[in-house]
Amino acid sequence: MGFHDCSTDRGTRPDKLAKHAVFATPQMFLDVWCLAPGQGQDAHAHAGSTKFYFVLEGRGRFAAGGEERELGPGGVCWAEAAEPHGVRNDSDERLVLLVGMAPRPGA
Amino acid sequence: MGFHDCSTDRGTRPDKLAKHAVFATPQMFLDVWCLAPGQGQDAHAHAGSTKFYFVLEGRGRFAAGGEERELGPGGVCWAEAAEPHGVRNDSDERLVLLVGMAPRPGA
C-alpha cells in the first residue's frame, strides 16, 4: 500500500516520453507519463493485459482498435488484451497521462 | 477498447457514494466515484486484487494498511491484495475519484 502525490510528476525528457512510476503490484502498474510536443507511443498490443490512458493535462491523439480520437483532460482511452493502441502528442503543449496496465508485463 | 469523457461524470446521490462505470474488462475495472460531503467507503479488503483511488477533484481522507492520509487533486492511495483500505469525504465539497481495481471482483 502507499500514498503518492502525482501532481508534481511533470518532468519531460528530450529523447522520448518520460515515465514516472506511481506503483507496481503483481496485478497492475500505475504511471504518470509526460509527453513533450511531437512525442508518442507507437501502436502496439499486449497479449493478456488491459491498458488505459487517462488525460490529466493537455491534449493528445489516441488510437485503439483501429479508431482514433483526440482527447483532453478527463478523457480516457482503453484497450483490452491484444487490441492495438497508441498515443501521440501533436499539440504545442505538454501532454500528461495517468497510465495503468493490468496485469503488468512480466507479472 | 473504447473512449470516454470522464469530465462529465460528476453526479452524486443522497443515499451513498455514486459510482460511474468507465470500463470493465476481464483484467480490471475503472470507475469515477463522486462522494458528497460526509460520504465514504468503510475500510475493507480484497483477497486477490490491487485497488487504487486517484483524486480528480476535492479532498478526502484515505486509509490503507493502517495508515491515514488527506489527499487532494493528483493524490493517489493504493492497496495491494488483502490490505484494508477506505476513503471518507470529511470536507464541505464534492470529492471525485478515479477508482481502479485489478482484477475486478468476480473476474
Backbone of each chain as ProteinMPNN parsed JSONL, in Angstrom:
{"seq_chain_A": "MGFHDCSTDRGTRPDKLAKHAVFATPQMFLDVWCLAPGQGQDAHAHAGSTKFYFVLEGRGRFAAGGEERELGPGGVCWAEAAEPHGVRNDSDERLVLLVGMAPRPGA", "coords_chain_A": {"N_chain_A": [[0.839, -1.187, 0.0], [0.26, 2.355, -0.277], [0.845, 5.925, -0.595], [0.778, 8.704, -2.795], [1.79, 11.734, -4.359], [0.808, 12.735, -7.333], [0.795, 15.142, -8.595], [3.125, 16.487, -8.927], [4.617, 15.085, -10.689], [5.844, 15.833, -13.429], [7.905, 16.07, -15.182], [9.527, 16.198, -18.368], [11.413, 14.533, -21.004], [14.032, 14.973, -23.421], [14.507, 12.994, -25.37], [12.595, 10.948, -25.434], [9.219, 9.972, -24.429], [8.504, 10.617, -20.98], [8.398, 8.453, -18.239], [6.935, 8.216, -15.153], [6.96, 6.295, -12.427], [4.244, 5.249, -10.396], [3.059, 3.172, -8.818], [3.675, -0.382, -8.614], [2.315, -3.533, -8.617], [1.745, -7.097, -8.138], [-0.553, -7.318, -9.671], [-1.034, -5.053, -11.285], [0.237, -1.97, -12.886], [0.711, 1.535, -12.211], [1.328, 4.604, -13.708], [2.622, 7.956, -14.253], [2.787, 9.608, -17.24], [4.671, 11.846, -19.215], [4.51, 13.721, -22.059], [6.298, 15.496, -24.34], [5.648, 18.014, -26.887], [5.135, 16.429, -30.003], [6.054, 13.943, -29.202], [5.346, 10.398, -28.599], [3.692, 7.177, -28.337], [4.065, 4.441, -30.25], [1.625, 2.465, -32.047], [0.766, -0.61, -30.559], [0.375, -3.841, -28.983], [-0.764, -5.773, -26.142], [-0.611, -9.061, -25.116], [-2.144, -10.303, -22.992], [-3.236, -8.307, -21.4], [-5.055, -5.469, -20.044], [-4.998, -2.057, -20.882], [-4.898, 1.393, -20.008], [-5.139, 4.895, -20.894], [-5.336, 7.935, -19.294], [-6.224, 11.266, -19.506], [-4.558, 13.787, -17.869], [-3.651, 16.344, -18.262], [-3.411, 18.686, -20.899], [-3.632, 17.831, -24.447], [-4.172, 15.025, -26.602], [-3.687, 12.641, -29.308], [-5.319, 9.679, -29.662], [-5.201, 6.184, -30.295], [-7.047, 3.224, -30.665], [-7.805, -0.089, -31.211], [-8.161, 0.349, -33.982], [-9.583, 2.689, -34.185], [-9.494, 6.309, -33.929], [-9.036, 9.113, -31.757], [-9.22, 12.46, -30.55], [-8.34, 13.577, -27.382], [-8.93, 15.437, -24.373], [-8.387, 16.83, -21.048], [-9.586, 14.578, -18.598], [-10.397, 12.766, -20.412], [-10.457, 9.351, -21.476], [-8.836, 6.501, -22.811], [-8.996, 3.145, -23.633], [-7.647, -0.165, -24.028], [-8.314, -3.5, -24.63], [-7.03, -6.836, -23.961], [-4.735, -7.757, -26.458], [-5.613, -5.824, -28.238], [-4.637, -3.317, -30.474], [-3.029, -0.204, -29.621], [-2.209, 3.251, -29.08], [-0.573, 6.482, -28.689], [-0.227, 9.971, -29.425], [1.304, 13.101, -29.044], [0.318, 15.674, -30.629], [0.051, 18.315, -30.205], [0.883, 21.71, -29.131], [1.583, 21.802, -26.531], [2.594, 20.379, -23.362], [1.689, 16.998, -22.722], [0.052, 15.175, -20.303], [-0.378, 12.086, -18.817], [-2.23, 9.658, -16.953], [-1.406, 6.388, -16.619], [-2.33, 3.04, -16.78], [-1.923, -0.51, -16.384], [-3.031, -3.852, -16.505], [-2.818, -7.339, -16.189], [0.488, -6.238, -15.085], [3.333, -6.099, -17.333], [5.172, -9.115, -17.525], [4.409, -10.027, -15.049]], "CA_chain_A": [[0.0, 0.0, 0.0], [1.029, 3.566, -0.258], [0.222, 7.19, -0.983], [1.706, 9.428, -3.663], [1.26, 12.962, -4.96], [1.156, 12.729, -8.762], [0.684, 16.483, -9.186], [4.457, 17.027, -9.203], [5.259, 14.229, -11.706], [5.589, 16.599, -14.649], [9.118, 16.221, -15.979], [9.647, 15.578, -19.696], [12.801, 14.347, -21.42], [14.084, 15.367, -24.831], [14.674, 11.896, -26.316], [11.377, 10.135, -25.536], [8.252, 10.286, -23.37], [9.012, 10.347, -19.635], [7.512, 7.629, -17.425], [7.125, 8.357, -13.706], [6.228, 5.189, -11.794], [3.479, 5.545, -9.18], [3.208, 1.915, -8.088], [3.581, -1.631, -9.381], [1.994, -4.677, -7.767], [1.626, -8.261, -9.018], [-1.761, -7.257, -10.501], [-1.096, -3.905, -12.217], [1.067, -0.808, -12.566], [0.16, 2.863, -12.489], [2.401, 5.553, -14.001], [2.329, 9.234, -14.904], [3.631, 9.796, -18.426], [4.702, 13.212, -19.715], [4.912, 13.725, -23.469], [6.542, 16.8, -24.955], [5.064, 18.087, -28.229], [5.751, 15.559, -31.003], [6.36, 12.603, -28.676], [4.21, 9.482, -28.576], [3.948, 5.742, -28.225], [3.5, 3.847, -31.467], [0.614, 1.428, -31.844], [1.283, -1.921, -30.16], [-0.669, -4.566, -28.243], [-0.308, -6.664, -25.07], [-1.388, -10.281, -25.33], [-3.116, -10.674, -21.958], [-3.434, -7.204, -20.453], [-5.824, -4.255, -20.32], [-4.203, -0.838, -20.693], [-5.663, 2.635, -20.208], [-4.53, 6.222, -20.825], [-6.289, 8.933, -18.785], [-5.58, 12.578, -19.706], [-4.538, 14.692, -16.721], [-3.301, 17.715, -18.684], [-3.074, 18.787, -22.31], [-4.459, 17.12, -25.421], [-3.433, 14.054, -27.39], [-4.43, 11.838, -30.29], [-5.265, 8.305, -29.176], [-5.698, 5.144, -31.186], [-7.35, 1.944, -30.02], [-8.626, -0.993, -32.007], [-8.455, 0.852, -35.319], [-10.241, 4.006, -34.128], [-8.675, 7.398, -33.412], [-9.82, 10.163, -31.117], [-8.467, 13.462, -29.806], [-8.886, 13.665, -26.026], [-8.385, 16.424, -23.453], [-8.458, 16.454, -19.636], [-10.738, 13.756, -18.232], [-10.63, 11.77, -21.45], [-9.778, 8.079, -21.264], [-8.781, 5.545, -23.925], [-8.539, 1.853, -23.115], [-7.516, -1.279, -24.973], [-8.333, -4.817, -23.999], [-5.965, -7.745, -24.364], [-4.465, -7.974, -27.882], [-6.085, -4.723, -29.073], [-3.586, -2.32, -30.68], [-3.315, 1.116, -29.065], [-1.074, 4.161, -29.088], [-0.898, 7.886, -28.397], [0.718, 10.96, -29.927], [1.06, 14.487, -28.672], [0.505, 16.532, -31.8], [-0.276, 19.682, -29.8], [2.045, 22.547, -28.821], [1.738, 21.838, -25.078], [2.882, 19.106, -22.696], [0.562, 16.086, -22.504], [0.31, 14.389, -19.092], [-1.317, 10.967, -18.758], [-2.191, 8.598, -15.961], [-1.417, 5.177, -17.441], [-2.393, 1.821, -15.984], [-1.97, -1.763, -17.144], [-3.32, -4.996, -15.637], [-1.675, -7.325, -15.281], [1.665, -5.561, -15.623], [4.144, -7.016, -18.141], [6.097, -9.972, -16.8], [3.891, -10.44, -13.732]], "C_chain_A": [[0.875, 1.238, 0.0], [0.197, 4.755, -0.687], [1.251, 7.915, -1.845], [1.011, 10.665, -4.209], [1.73, 13.021, -6.403], [1.218, 14.134, -9.357], [2.054, 17.09, -9.478], [5.231, 16.155, -10.202], [5.029, 14.863, -13.075], [6.824, 16.73, -15.536], [9.035, 15.531, -17.327], [11.13, 15.322, -19.963], [12.864, 14.545, -22.928], [14.021, 14.193, -25.801], [13.432, 11.035, -26.486], [10.438, 10.503, -24.398], [8.806, 9.854, -22.018], [7.968, 9.576, -18.842], [7.888, 7.788, -15.96], [6.295, 7.258, -13.039], [5.499, 5.669, -10.546], [3.495, 4.317, -8.278], [3.167, 0.756, -9.066], [3.339, -2.751, -8.386], [1.933, -5.9, -8.685], [0.443, -8.152, -9.99], [-1.763, -6.139, -11.546], [0.038, -2.917, -11.928], [0.285, 0.453, -12.858], [1.337, 3.82, -12.629], [1.801, 6.919, -14.318], [3.303, 9.375, -16.051], [3.519, 11.24, -18.898], [5.289, 13.22, -21.123], [5.089, 15.16, -23.941], [5.868, 16.823, -26.332], [5.838, 17.217, -29.22], [6.049, 14.158, -30.51], [5.112, 11.716, -28.671], [4.659, 8.061, -28.298], [3.262, 5.1, -29.426], [2.515, 2.736, -31.128], [1.275, 0.083, -31.575], [0.163, -2.605, -29.381], [-0.013, -5.433, -27.176], [-1.219, -7.888, -25.068], [-2.48, -10.497, -24.278], [-3.488, -9.565, -21.009], [-4.386, -6.136, -20.983], [-4.947, -3.054, -20.004], [-5.121, 0.355, -20.823], [-4.749, 3.842, -20.13], [-5.614, 7.182, -20.339], [-5.599, 10.3, -18.857], [-5.716, 13.446, -18.454], [-4.385, 16.14, -17.171], [-2.956, 17.689, -20.166], [-4.042, 18.003, -23.188], [-3.59, 16.16, -26.217], [-4.341, 13.329, -28.357], [-4.219, 10.374, -29.939], [-5.838, 7.35, -30.209], [-5.958, 3.892, -30.367], [-8.245, 1.145, -30.951], [-9.027, -0.449, -33.362], [-9.206, 2.17, -35.355], [-9.281, 5.047, -33.569], [-9.556, 8.468, -32.812], [-8.868, 11.172, -30.484], [-9.127, 13.639, -28.458], [-8.17, 14.756, -25.235], [-8.574, 15.949, -22.022], [-9.758, 15.712, -19.281], [-11.063, 12.704, -19.276], [-9.861, 10.493, -21.159], [-9.894, 7.222, -22.521], [-8.295, 4.239, -23.337], [-8.518, 0.801, -24.21], [-7.524, -2.574, -24.183], [-7.172, -5.657, -24.537], [-5.924, -7.892, -25.882], [-4.966, -6.853, -28.793], [-4.973, -3.684, -29.234], [-4.007, -0.939, -30.154], [-2.045, 1.95, -29.093], [-1.544, 5.571, -28.821], [0.163, 8.784, -29.016], [0.316, 12.347, -29.462], [1.346, 15.359, -29.878], [0.065, 17.966, -31.491], [1.014, 20.465, -29.543], [2.36, 22.572, -27.329], [2.095, 20.446, -24.56], [1.587, 18.305, -22.536], [0.921, 15.21, -21.303], [-0.795, 13.346, -18.944], [-1.131, 10.167, -17.479], [-2.365, 7.308, -16.76], [-1.416, 3.95, -16.531], [-2.452, 0.6, -16.885], [-2.125, -2.92, -16.167], [-3.528, -6.246, -16.494], [-0.482, -6.631, -15.911], [2.534, -6.58, -16.384], [5.08, -7.848, -17.259], [5.595, -10.469, -15.459], [3.292, -11.843, -13.821]], "O_chain_A": [[2.079, 1.168, 0.247], [-0.964, 4.634, -1.079], [2.456, 7.757, -1.646], [-0.189, 10.653, -4.485], [2.893, 13.317, -6.677], [1.647, 14.302, -10.499], [2.15, 18.09, -10.189], [6.38, 16.459, -10.524], [4.114, 14.467, -13.797], [6.785, 17.436, -16.544], [8.532, 14.411, -17.427], [11.995, 15.824, -19.246], [11.881, 14.317, -23.633], [13.545, 14.347, -26.925], [13.222, 10.453, -27.55], [10.813, 11.258, -23.501], [9.498, 8.84, -21.922], [6.806, 9.976, -18.771], [9.026, 7.525, -15.572], [5.065, 7.292, -13.085], [6.062, 6.405, -9.735], [3.892, 4.399, -7.116], [2.691, 0.888, -10.193], [4.084, -2.895, -7.417], [2.058, -5.753, -9.901], [0.435, -8.821, -11.024], [-2.419, -6.262, -12.58], [0.708, -2.995, -10.898], [-0.668, 0.452, -13.638], [2.23, 3.85, -11.782], [0.612, 7.026, -14.617], [4.515, 9.273, -15.858], [2.423, 11.795, -18.975], [6.418, 12.781, -21.344], [4.14, 15.943, -23.94], [5.553, 15.768, -26.883], [7.067, 17.271, -29.264], [6.277, 13.261, -31.321], [3.983, 12.203, -28.73], [5.835, 7.787, -28.058], [2.047, 5.201, -29.596], [2.574, 2.145, -30.05], [2.215, -0.313, -32.264], [-0.886, -2.004, -29.148], [1.16, -5.788, -27.294], [-2.443, -7.764, -25.023], [-3.613, -10.835, -24.623], [-4.002, -9.829, -19.923], [-4.51, -5.926, -22.19], [-4.244, -3.031, -18.993], [-6.029, 0.349, -21.653], [-3.74, 3.842, -19.424], [-6.698, 7.232, -20.92], [-4.504, 10.466, -18.321], [-6.819, 13.792, -18.033], [-4.922, 17.053, -16.543], [-2.283, 16.77, -20.633], [-5.108, 17.573, -22.749], [-2.42, 16.438, -26.479], [-5.567, 13.38, -28.26], [-3.089, 9.885, -29.919], [-6.812, 7.652, -30.898], [-5.178, 3.546, -29.48], [-9.283, 1.616, -31.413], [-10.117, -0.749, -33.85], [-9.446, 2.718, -36.431], [-8.361, 4.712, -32.823], [-10.67, 8.712, -33.276], [-7.83, 10.793, -29.943], [-10.341, 13.83, -28.383], [-6.969, 14.975, -25.399], [-8.89, 14.78, -21.799], [-10.859, 16.151, -19.611], [-11.913, 11.843, -19.049], [-8.74, 10.542, -20.653], [-10.921, 7.224, -23.2], [-7.295, 4.214, -22.619], [-9.269, 0.871, -25.183], [-6.817, -2.713, -23.185], [-6.443, -5.243, -25.438], [-6.953, -8.123, -26.517], [-4.766, -6.92, -30.006], [-4.421, -3.217, -28.237], [-5.175, -0.558, -30.23], [-0.938, 1.411, -29.127], [-2.742, 5.839, -28.736], [1.326, 8.394, -29.118], [-0.859, 12.714, -29.485], [2.492, 15.739, -30.118], [-0.252, 18.734, -32.399], [2.111, 19.934, -29.721], [3.28, 23.266, -26.897], [1.909, 19.452, -25.262], [0.529, 18.865, -22.251], [1.976, 14.576, -21.289], [-1.982, 13.671, -18.945], [-0.014, 10.018, -16.983], [-3.345, 7.149, -17.488], [-0.592, 3.843, -15.622], [-2.963, 0.662, -18.003], [-1.45, -2.976, -15.139], [-4.328, -6.221, -17.429], [-0.435, -6.451, -17.128], [2.474, -7.778, -16.107], [5.706, -7.314, -16.344], [6.276, -11.25, -14.795], [2.805, -12.371, -12.821]]}, "seq_chain_B": "MGFHDCSTDRGTRPDKLAKHAVFATPQMFLDVWCLAPGQGQDAHAHAGSTKFYFVLEGRGRFAAGGEERELGPGGVCWAEAAEPHGVRNDSDERLVLLVGMAPRPGA", "coords_chain_B": {"N_chain_B": [[-12.085, -2.185, -26.509], [-12.193, 1.389, -26.161], [-13.407, 4.801, -25.821], [-13.812, 7.509, -23.589], [-15.351, 10.307, -21.993], [-14.58, 11.414, -18.991], [-14.995, 13.769, -17.696], [-17.524, 14.685, -17.341], [-18.766, 13.003, -15.607], [-20.086, 13.485, -12.863], [-22.158, 13.334, -11.094], [-23.78, 13.118, -7.917], [-25.331, 11.117, -5.316], [-27.975, 11.048, -2.892], [-28.096, 9.005, -0.969], [-25.836, 7.312, -0.944], [-22.361, 6.957, -1.95], [-21.761, 7.786, -5.378], [-21.278, 5.699, -8.158], [-19.784, 5.787, -11.244], [-19.453, 3.935, -13.992], [-16.609, 3.416, -16.045], [-15.072, 1.587, -17.653], [-15.044, -2.001, -17.888], [-13.145, -4.855, -17.926], [-11.941, -8.252, -18.459], [-9.628, -8.085, -16.928], [-9.559, -5.806, -15.264], [-11.375, -3.026, -13.647], [-12.462, 0.357, -14.275], [-13.616, 3.24, -12.736], [-15.496, 6.304, -12.152], [-15.946, 7.859, -9.134], [-18.214, 9.697, -7.148], [-18.387, 11.532, -4.262], [-20.457, 12.933, -1.953], [-20.261, 15.491, 0.634], [-19.462, 13.987, 3.737], [-19.914, 11.396, 2.89], [-18.59, 8.049, 2.261], [-16.408, 5.166, 1.952], [-16.259, 2.396, 3.846], [-13.511, 0.852, 5.591], [-12.133, -1.999, 4.073], [-11.157, -5.089, 2.457], [-9.686, -6.759, -0.415], [-9.261, -9.988, -1.494], [-7.52, -10.91, -3.627], [-6.801, -8.72, -5.195], [-5.516, -5.609, -6.516], [-6.201, -2.281, -5.617], [-6.931, 1.115, -6.473], [-7.299, 4.58, -5.547], [-7.647, 7.656, -7.091], [-7.378, 11.079, -6.831], [-9.468, 13.28, -8.436], [-10.841, 15.634, -8.019], [-11.515, 17.853, -5.329], [-11.122, 17.028, -1.788], [-10.077, 14.319, 0.321], [-10.1, 11.86, 2.984], [-7.983, 9.225, 3.288], [-7.458, 5.769, 3.898], [-5.118, 3.158, 4.22], [-3.781, 0.025, 4.737], [-3.498, 0.49, 7.52], [-2.523, 3.061, 7.733], [-3.27, 6.608, 7.538], [-4.191, 9.315, 5.394], [-4.638, 12.639, 4.223], [-5.71, 13.634, 1.06], [-5.472, 15.604, -1.909], [-6.269, 16.924, -5.213], [-4.671, 14.957, -7.68], [-3.555, 13.288, -5.879], [-2.885, 9.933, -4.871], [-3.946, 6.817, -3.582], [-3.182, 3.52, -2.808], [-3.924, 0.026, -2.461], [-2.652, -3.157, -1.896], [-3.335, -6.655, -2.604], [-5.441, -7.998, -0.143], [-4.924, -5.961, 1.665], [-6.327, -3.693, 3.947], [-8.463, -0.914, 3.131], [-9.886, 2.35, 2.639], [-12.073, 5.243, 2.272], [-13.015, 8.606, 3.08], [-15.096, 11.412, 2.726], [-14.585, 14.103, 4.361], [-14.835, 16.744, 3.971], [-16.245, 19.965, 2.93], [-16.953, 19.959, 0.337], [-17.688, 18.424, -2.856], [-16.195, 15.265, -3.541], [-14.257, 13.799, -5.988], [-13.276, 10.862, -7.518], [-11.021, 8.816, -9.418], [-11.241, 5.457, -9.79], [-9.746, 2.319, -9.671], [-9.522, -1.239, -10.122], [-7.822, -4.33, -10.035], [-7.413, -7.79, -10.392], [-10.854, -7.274, -11.472], [-13.675, -7.684, -9.229], [-14.956, -10.951, -9.085], [-14.016, -11.676, -11.55]], "CA_chain_B": [[-11.496, -0.86, -26.464], [-13.157, 2.456, -26.185], [-13.03, 6.149, -25.424], [-14.863, 8.039, -22.72], [-15.071, 11.595, -21.37], [-14.917, 11.327, -17.567], [-15.132, 15.089, -17.089], [-18.94, 14.965, -17.068], [-19.248, 12.032, -14.604], [-19.97, 14.267, -11.635], [-23.391, 13.236, -10.319], [-23.779, 12.467, -6.601], [-26.643, 10.663, -4.903], [-28.101, 11.404, -1.473], [-28.049, 7.863, -0.044], [-24.494, 6.724, -0.859], [-21.465, 7.46, -2.996], [-22.216, 7.44, -6.732], [-20.256, 5.062, -8.982], [-19.992, 5.896, -12.688], [-18.556, 2.98, -14.643], [-15.916, 3.858, -17.254], [-14.984, 0.337, -18.396], [-14.728, -3.216, -17.14], [-12.625, -5.922, -18.791], [-11.615, -9.397, -17.585], [-8.449, -7.822, -16.088], [-9.713, -4.683, -14.33], [-12.417, -2.027, -13.939], [-12.149, 1.76, -13.976], [-14.842, 3.981, -12.435], [-15.437, 7.609, -11.484], [-16.816, 7.878, -7.945], [-18.488, 11.033, -6.628], [-18.78, 11.452, -2.854], [-20.931, 14.159, -1.325], [-19.697, 15.645, 1.975], [-19.921, 13.002, 4.72], [-19.977, 10.034, 2.349], [-17.327, 7.331, 2.233], [-16.389, 3.709, 1.812], [-15.608, 1.885, 5.05], [-12.325, 0.024, 5.375], [-12.399, -3.373, 3.657], [-10.016, -5.616, 1.701], [-9.993, -7.696, -1.497], [-8.29, -11.069, -1.307], [-6.511, -11.099, -4.66], [-6.812, -7.588, -6.123], [-4.977, -4.282, -6.218], [-7.201, -1.218, -5.812], [-6.399, 2.466, -6.252], [-8.134, 5.793, -5.591], [-6.904, 8.811, -7.591], [-8.249, 12.249, -6.615], [-9.656, 14.179, -9.575], [-11.427, 16.911, -7.582], [-11.863, 17.869, -3.908], [-10.16, 16.46, -0.84], [-10.639, 13.205, 1.09], [-9.219, 11.195, 3.952], [-7.786, 7.867, 2.787], [-6.797, 4.811, 4.769], [-4.601, 1.953, 3.557], [-2.817, -0.74, 5.518], [-3.293, 1.033, 8.852], [-2.121, 4.474, 7.697], [-4.272, 7.535, 7.022], [-3.62, 10.489, 4.753], [-5.558, 13.504, 3.485], [-5.192, 13.838, -0.294], [-6.198, 16.477, -2.821], [-6.122, 16.59, -6.633], [-3.399, 14.346, -8.055], [-3.154, 12.328, -4.856], [-3.327, 8.556, -5.109], [-3.828, 5.858, -2.485], [-3.415, 2.182, -3.344], [-3.85, -1.102, -1.535], [-2.397, -4.443, -2.553], [-4.229, -7.749, -2.213], [-5.668, -8.276, 1.286], [-4.655, -4.804, 2.522], [-7.541, -2.91, 4.158], [-8.423, 0.45, 2.593], [-11.17, 3.044, 2.65], [-11.998, 6.684, 1.999], [-14.14, 9.395, 3.601], [-15.11, 12.833, 2.371], [-14.934, 14.894, 5.548], [-14.761, 18.165, 3.585], [-17.54, 20.589, 2.628], [-17.115, 19.978, -1.114], [-17.736, 17.125, -3.537], [-14.92, 14.568, -3.772], [-14.376, 12.99, -7.21], [-12.157, 9.92, -7.594], [-10.871, 7.77, -10.422], [-11.017, 4.253, -8.992], [-9.477, 1.13, -10.474], [-9.233, -2.458, -9.375], [-7.336, -5.391, -10.924], [-8.537, -7.967, -11.302], [-12.142, -6.839, -10.924], [-14.324, -8.743, -8.442], [-15.727, -11.947, -9.838], [-13.416, -11.982, -12.86]], "C_chain_B": [[-12.598, 0.173, -26.473], [-12.546, 3.771, -25.743], [-14.162, 6.687, -24.557], [-14.412, 9.385, -22.168], [-15.54, 11.545, -19.918], [-15.233, 12.687, -16.959], [-16.583, 15.44, -16.79], [-19.545, 13.948, -16.09], [-19.127, 12.676, -13.225], [-21.215, 14.17, -10.751], [-23.179, 12.561, -8.972], [-25.184, 11.949, -6.336], [-26.746, 10.839, -3.387], [-27.844, 10.233, -0.532], [-26.67, 7.236, 0.11], [-23.631, 7.279, -1.984], [-21.927, 6.956, -4.355], [-21.059, 6.865, -7.532], [-20.648, 5.169, -10.45], [-18.983, 4.975, -13.37], [-17.92, 3.606, -15.886], [-15.714, 2.654, -18.174], [-14.753, -0.812, -17.435], [-14.312, -4.262, -18.148], [-12.348, -7.127, -17.899], [-10.473, -9.086, -16.607], [-8.655, -6.741, -15.035], [-10.987, -3.902, -14.607], [-11.86, -0.649, -13.632], [-13.484, 2.483, -13.819], [-14.499, 5.429, -12.09], [-16.427, 7.552, -10.321], [-16.964, 9.314, -7.47], [-19.055, 10.909, -5.222], [-19.218, 12.832, -2.368], [-20.266, 14.287, 0.048], [-20.297, 14.625, 2.941], [-19.955, 11.575, 4.21], [-18.593, 9.38, 2.325], [-17.507, 5.86, 1.926], [-15.601, 3.183, 3.005], [-14.445, 0.969, 4.687], [-12.736, -1.42, 5.096], [-11.173, -3.838, 2.861], [-10.509, -6.578, 0.624], [-8.88, -8.74, -1.534], [-7.176, -11.061, -2.352], [-6.331, -9.918, -5.592], [-6.068, -6.378, -5.585], [-6.063, -3.259, -6.503], [-6.516, 0.117, -5.65], [-7.506, 3.498, -6.32], [-7.229, 6.932, -6.058], [-7.821, 10.031, -7.507], [-8.279, 13.149, -7.851], [-10.08, 15.571, -9.115], [-11.769, 16.796, -6.106], [-10.771, 17.263, -3.044], [-10.839, 15.342, -0.058], [-9.613, 12.649, 2.047], [-9.164, 9.712, 3.58], [-7.054, 7.022, 3.81], [-6.327, 3.642, 3.922], [-3.579, 1.307, 4.476], [-2.501, -0.137, 6.876], [-2.802, 2.466, 8.902], [-3.249, 5.333, 7.143], [-3.591, 8.761, 6.441], [-4.734, 11.327, 4.119], [-4.935, 13.817, 2.135], [-6.094, 14.778, -1.078], [-5.92, 16.071, -4.256], [-4.723, 16.095, -6.998], [-2.891, 13.361, -7.015], [-3.684, 10.945, -5.175], [-3.04, 7.72, -3.86], [-4.082, 4.488, -3.086], [-3.259, 1.143, -2.258], [-3.613, -2.359, -2.345], [-3.394, -5.478, -2.035], [-4.232, -7.926, -0.697], [-5.376, -7.095, 2.211], [-5.928, -3.976, 2.709], [-7.377, -1.475, 3.665], [-9.819, 1.043, 2.63], [-10.96, 4.521, 2.404], [-13.212, 7.367, 2.631], [-13.987, 10.831, 3.128], [-15.551, 13.615, 3.597], [-14.778, 16.388, 5.264], [-16.176, 18.696, 3.329], [-17.848, 20.557, 1.137], [-17.197, 18.552, -1.648], [-16.314, 16.565, -3.698], [-15.119, 13.658, -4.987], [-13.099, 12.161, -7.372], [-12.192, 9.109, -8.882], [-10.478, 6.522, -9.636], [-10.82, 3.058, -9.919], [-9.193, -0.06, -9.597], [-8.875, -3.56, -10.365], [-6.93, -6.612, -10.099], [-9.83, -7.509, -10.652], [-12.799, -8.001, -10.191], [-15.089, -9.703, -9.345], [-15.114, -12.344, -11.155], [-12.57, -13.255, -12.765]], "O_chain_B": [[-13.761, -0.118, -26.751], [-11.381, 3.862, -25.356], [-15.329, 6.356, -24.769], [-13.226, 9.585, -21.905], [-16.736, 11.624, -19.64], [-15.694, 12.757, -15.82], [-16.848, 16.395, -16.06], [-20.733, 14.035, -15.78], [-18.16, 12.428, -12.505], [-21.301, 14.874, -9.744], [-22.482, 11.55, -8.884], [-26.123, 12.3, -7.05], [-25.739, 10.788, -2.68], [-27.412, 10.448, 0.601], [-26.355, 6.688, 1.167], [-24.122, 7.988, -2.862], [-22.423, 5.836, -4.473], [-19.983, 7.46, -7.588], [-21.712, 4.7, -10.852], [-17.78, 5.229, -13.319], [-18.604, 4.246, -16.684], [-16.127, 2.681, -19.333], [-14.316, -0.61, -16.302], [-15.031, -4.53, -19.11], [-12.507, -7.028, -16.682], [-10.354, -9.742, -15.572], [-7.982, -6.76, -14.004], [-11.614, -4.074, -15.652], [-10.924, -0.495, -12.847], [-14.372, 2.356, -14.662], [-13.352, 5.743, -11.775], [-17.601, 7.235, -10.509], [-15.987, 10.06, -7.392], [-20.08, 10.259, -5.013], [-18.433, 13.78, -2.376], [-19.76, 13.298, 0.578], [-21.512, 14.425, 2.956], [-20.018, 10.636, 5.004], [-17.567, 10.059, 2.362], [-18.614, 5.384, 1.675], [-14.418, 3.487, 3.158], [-14.411, 0.387, 3.603], [-13.578, -1.986, 5.794], [-10.255, -3.053, 2.623], [-11.599, -7.141, 0.728], [-7.699, -8.4, -1.599], [-6.004, -11.192, -2.0], [-5.77, -10.075, -6.676], [-5.995, -6.151, -4.377], [-6.765, -3.354, -7.509], [-5.631, 0.268, -4.808], [-8.499, 3.338, -7.029], [-6.162, 7.15, -5.484], [-8.924, 10.015, -8.055], [-7.259, 13.704, -8.257], [-9.725, 16.571, -9.74], [-12.261, 15.756, -5.666], [-9.653, 17.018, -3.499], [-12.041, 15.407, 0.2], [-8.419, 12.926, 1.939], [-10.19, 9.033, 3.563], [-6.149, 7.495, 4.498], [-7.033, 3.186, 3.023], [-2.636, 1.952, 4.933], [-1.367, -0.235, 7.347], [-2.673, 3.038, 9.984], [-4.084, 4.854, 6.376], [-2.548, 9.196, 6.929], [-5.671, 10.776, 3.542], [-3.774, 14.217, 2.061], [-7.316, 14.754, -0.933], [-5.391, 14.986, -4.498], [-3.721, 16.731, -6.67], [-1.898, 12.672, -7.248], [-4.794, 10.798, -5.687], [-2.027, 7.902, -3.185], [-5.072, 4.293, -3.791], [-2.557, 1.349, -1.268], [-4.28, -2.602, -3.351], [-4.191, -5.199, -1.14], [-3.183, -7.995, -0.057], [-5.56, -7.21, 3.423], [-6.551, -3.592, 1.72], [-6.297, -0.893, 3.765], [-10.814, 0.317, 2.65], [-9.829, 5.0, 2.336], [-14.294, 6.787, 2.709], [-12.89, 11.39, 3.13], [-16.747, 13.771, 3.846], [-14.612, 17.193, 6.18], [-17.164, 17.979, 3.487], [-18.883, 21.067, 0.708], [-16.819, 17.599, -0.968], [-15.365, 17.305, -3.957], [-16.041, 12.843, -5.012], [-11.99, 12.695, -7.363], [-13.263, 8.759, -9.377], [-9.491, 6.534, -8.9], [-11.616, 2.817, -10.826], [-8.693, 0.073, -8.481], [-9.526, -3.716, -11.398], [-6.146, -6.459, -9.163], [-9.903, -7.369, -9.431], [-12.521, -9.163, -10.486], [-15.788, -9.28, -10.266], [-15.615, -13.248, -11.824], [-11.982, -13.681, -13.759]]}, "name": "protein", "num_of_chains": 2, "seq": "MGFHDCSTDRGTRPDKLAKHAVFATPQMFLDVWCLAPGQGQDAHAHAGSTKFYFVLEGRGRFAAGGEERELGPGGVCWAEAAEPHGVRNDSDERLVLLVGMAPRPGAMGFHDCSTDRGTRPDKLAKHAVFATPQMFLDVWCLAPGQGQDAHAHAGSTKFYFVLEGRGRFAAGGEERELGPGGVCWAEAAEPHGVRNDSDERLVLLVGMAPRPGA"}
